Amino acid sequence: MPHFRISEAARLLGVSDDTVRRWVDAGTLPVQADASNRKVIDGAALAGFAREHASTPPDPSVVQRSARNRMVGLVTSVVADTVMAQVEMQCGPHRVVSLMSSEAVRDLGLEPGALAVAVIKSTNVVVETPGGHL
């Protein structure tokens, strides 16, 4: 299962490190110690927290959006059978759902808590995983 350091979780949630530390101290966001005794947050717990606390900020612009968007987020759910799968992600305040082959899910290592990027073009959503860590 993926784990994220406090600074990585803060970046993914769009808040400061101090805010994440306050959530940890309040028991709102569970942590554990990694092999180096640093505080880390389980990816699935972080994904659930992101989904529960997501809110849509007002759109300040008055211009049209590009048809192509890249949204970084956490996988929150994977439902797969032998051929097809449904992958749900929480990308900031946005919930993104993609249908893809179960083989693609296995190849990309998609599971709740995994970091991924949703690439949106028209009605197609392509999910990518980064080559390294944040």
Order of alpha helices (4+ residues) and beta strands (2+ residues): beta-alpha-alpha-beta-beta-alpha-beta-beta-beta-alpha-beta-beta
